[in-house]
């Protein structure tokens, strides 16, 4: 009887010690918040062989977290469902809502890093917007997947684990907003979706910043363009984004889209030209007229890599146009919207394109 009582007391003490050790270990881990917005990483297909045919934005964030118990080994994780939307349907208002939430969380002492789950179709646009507007040195990671969680060889679970791991890492601090996909760490400023049916869909023209292998970060370079803490833009002061639209250059292109956008009152037009941002001869006077009427013209290229050279192909100084440097048209639109909340001076806008 005495022995049994002693054994029970010993077992109770051991349980208390174990519980205390677990609580201590959890308290020592970084705190990471996952903000969910939908996308393929929250998608589901009809069968395991459906890797490209599925419904996006179906699985809520609590189920994503519950399905990945390994997260508890690297961080104390909690989730918030900000949206449940396929990313091609996100709006400017969605961007503002998300960025303001990220900014608010980044100011909390009990938040060490933030992960945003996102559809891959526009992940680069959201990531770049956060890069420009959120003032924090804490890691902000945007992550998605190319296959839904129901598919064979689904990539979402490992991508999410890697994203949380990077968000929880001190060595990711101060590097701006990052996109983590397919074992690679990219700066959101450089990364673009380059293919729509492979898991290695995201590439940066200037290369990734690093890689994650078995939970360890390996860094090879750092971003040099202005971002986050160094940005002159602040989401806490932005209440609306001006209308900026993209027109596409191609053989026999008419001025129909430019005319319609100008008539609608847009503040800027990004021209996605051929080659070095070339503009068709019949379109040049149309864009000149648009600019003389007060609309900003940004000359970009539809070519995936390279950059647009100012005063090559077109006399940008003469026409008072801005060039997009190495930003693809969709990112040039993001930067133009953000920049126009501060200035509409074309010299200032060009400086911003060089620096960001």
N, C-alpha and C positions, 0 to 999 in steps of 0.2 A: 504493500500500500504506500509506504514511505517512498520506495523506489519509483513507483508509478507517478507519484506526485512530483518528485524531483525531475523526472523525465519530461513531464508536462511543463514544468516551470522552465526547464532548459529549452524546450522547443519554442515556448512562448518568447523567451528572451532572444533566441536565434531569429525568430520571425521579425521581432522588432528591430534587431540589428540589420537584417536584410532589407527591410522596408526603409530604414534610415539611410542605408547605403544607396539604395535605388533613388531615394528622394535627393540625396546629396549629388549623385551623378547627374540626375536630370537638371538640378539647379545649376550645375557647372556647364551645361550645354548652351549654345547660342539659341536665341529665340527667333524663329523665322515664320513670317506670315505668308501664306499662299493666297493670292487674290485670283480667283477664277473668273474667266470671261467667256469660256466655251471653247469652240474649235474642235479639231479632230482628236486632240488629246482627251476630250470629253465625249468622243463619238462612239457609235456602236453600229456594227454591220449585221446583216441578216445571218451570216455564217462566218466561220473561221477563215474561209478562203477569200472573203471580201476585204481586200486591203485598200482598194481604190473606190469602191462603191459602198457608201455607208451614210448614215445621218450624223452630222456634227452636232456638238453642243447638247448632249443628252444626259451625261453622267454628272451629278452634282459634286462639288468639291469635297464634301465629307466622305463620299464613297471613294474618290480618288486617293485620299489620304489613308482611309481604312484598308484599301487594297495594297498598300505599300508599307508594311510594318517596319521595314528597314530604315525608314526615315527617322524613327525614334532613336536610332544609334548615333545620328549626326546632329540632330537639333530637336528642340521643343517646337513642334509645328502646330499651327492652328490655321484654319481656312476661313475665307469669306467669299461668298458668291456675289461678285460685283455685277456681272452680266451672265447670260447664257445664250451667246450669239455666235453664229458662224462669222468669222472675221471679215469676210467680204461685205457684210452688212453693217459694220460699225460706222458710226457717224462722228462728226466733229464734237458733238455734245458728249458722246461716249468717251472720246479722248480726254476731254476736260474733266469729266467725272472721275475717270480712272486716275489721271495724273494728280488731281487734288487729293484723292484717297492715298495714293502712294506718298505724296508729300506729307500728309498728316501723320501717317504711320512712321515715316522716317524720322519724325521729330520726337517720337516716343522713346523713352529710355529703355523700355522693356522690349524693344524691337531691334534686333541686330542685322537683319537682312530681310529682303522682300522678294518673293517669286511671283511672277504673273504667268498663269497658264493662258495660252492664246492660240487662236487659229493661225496656221502658217501662211495663209494667203496674204495677210497684211501685217504680219508680225514685225516686219522691218520698218513699217511706217509708225506703228505704235512705239516700238523701241526707240526710234530716232526722236519722236516727239518727247518721250520721257527724258532722253539724253539732253535735249535742249532746255527743258523747263523745270525739272525737279532738282532742287538744291540740296544735295546730300552727298556725303562720302561713303555712306553705307552701301553695301552691295545691292543692286537691283538687277534681278535676272528675269528675262522673258524666255519662256520655253513653250514648245509645242510638240507635235508628233506628226509624222507623215502617214501613220496607220492607226486605226482605232484600236482601243484596248481589246476588242473581241477578235482581232485578226491574228493569224499565225505570225510569229516573229514581230509582234507589236513592239514599237520603239518607245512608246510613251512612258512606261514605267521607269526604264533606265534614264531617259531624258529628264524626268521629274526628279529622280534621286540625285542625278548629277547637278541639276539646277539648285536643289536645296543644299547640297554639299558645298557648291560654290558660294551660295548666299551666306552660308554659315562660316565661311573661311575669312580670316583676317587678311589674307593676301589678296583678296578680291576688292578690298576697300579702296576707294579713290580712283578706280579704273573706269568709272562711268557705268552706264547701263550696258549690260551684257546679254547676248543671246546664246543660250547653251542648247546645242542640238548635236546628235550623232557623235558624242564624245569630244566635241570641239567647243572652245570658248571664243566667241566673236564679239567685237565691239558692235553695238547696235547701229552705230553710224555707218559702218562699212558693209555690213552683211546684207545679202540679197538672196531671195529664193531663185534658184537657177534651173530647177527641174521639178515636175509635179508628181512623179510616180516613183521616186527613189528616196530612201531614208537619208542619203547624203545630199539633201536638196539645197542646203544653205552654204554659200561660199562668200568669202570676202575677197575683192580684187587684190587687196594688199596682204592677204593671208590672215588666218586666225591668230588670236592673241595667245592661245594655248590649248591644252588638251586635259581631259580628265581620264585617268586610268585607275580603276579599282579604288575610286574615292580619293585619289590624290591629284591635286592640280599641278600641272607643269606649264609654266609661263615662258613665252619666247619673245614677246614684244609688248609694248604699251601704247595706248592711243596718244596721238599728239595734237589732235584737233580739240578745240574748247568744248567742254561738256560739264554738265551738272554744276558742281561748286564754282566753276570758272565761267559759267554762262551768264550773260547779261539779261537773260530772260528768266522769269519766275512765274510758275504756274499759280502761285498764290495771288498774283496781281492780274492774271488774265481771266477775263469773264466771257469773252467770245472770240471766235476766230473769223477773220475776213474770208470772203469767197475767193478761192483761187482754183482755176480749172486747168486741165491739160488738154492740148490738141496734138494730134499725131501726124507726123509727116510721112508721105508715101507718094509714089508716082500718081500723077493726075489728081492729086488732092485738091479739092475745092476749098473756098473760104467759108463754107457754110457754118462749120462749128465755131470758127472765130467770130463771125458776124453775130451768131446767136448768143455766144457768151458775152460779147461786148454789149449787146443790146440788153442783156439781163442785168448788167451793172456789176460784173465781177471786178475785183480790185486788181487781179493779176492773171495773166495767162502764161502757163509754162508750155513752150513749144518743144515737143519731143521730136527733134529733127533727125535726119539721116546722118550717118558718118560723124563728122566733127560738128554736129548740131546744125547741119545745112538746112537752109530754108529755100523752098521752091521760088523761082523768079516771080511767079504771079502772086505768091503769098507775102513777099517782102513789103510791097506797098500797103497791103492790108494791115500787117503788124505795125508798120510805121504810123498809119492812121490811128490805130488803136492806142499806140503810145502817145501820140499828140493829143488824144482826147483824155489822157490821164491814167490809162490802165498800164500797169507795169508789165513788161515783156521779159520773160526769162528764157534764154536759149539753152536747151539741154539736148541730149542725144538719146535715141532709142537703142543705141549700141550698148551691149551689156558692160563692156570694160573700156578703159581709157578715160579721157576727160576732154571737155570742151575748152578750146583755146580762145581766149578773148581776142577779138579783132582778126581772127582767122575765119575764112569763109564769109563772114559778114562784118561790116565796120561797126562794131558795137558801140564804140565811143560816139560816132556820128549819129547813130540811131537812138542813143540813150537806152540801150538794152543792157540786161544783166546776163552773165553766163553762169551756168550751174556747176562749173568745175567738174568733179568726178561723181556728182550725185545723179542717180537715175531720176527720171521725171517724177516718180511718185514721192521720192524723198525731197526733190527740189520743191515740190508743192508744199510739203510739211514745213520746210525751212522758210519758204516765202510767207506762208500764213503766220508763222511765229514772228518773223522779222517785221512784218507789216503791223504788228501790234505796237511796235516801237517807232518805226520810221517808214516813209515812202520815198526817201531820197535815194536815187539809184546808186550814187557813189557809196553811200552807207550800206545799201543792200549788197553791193558787190564786195565790200569789205567783209560783210557777214558771211557771204558764200566762201570767201577765201579762208576764213578763220574757223568755220564750223563744218 
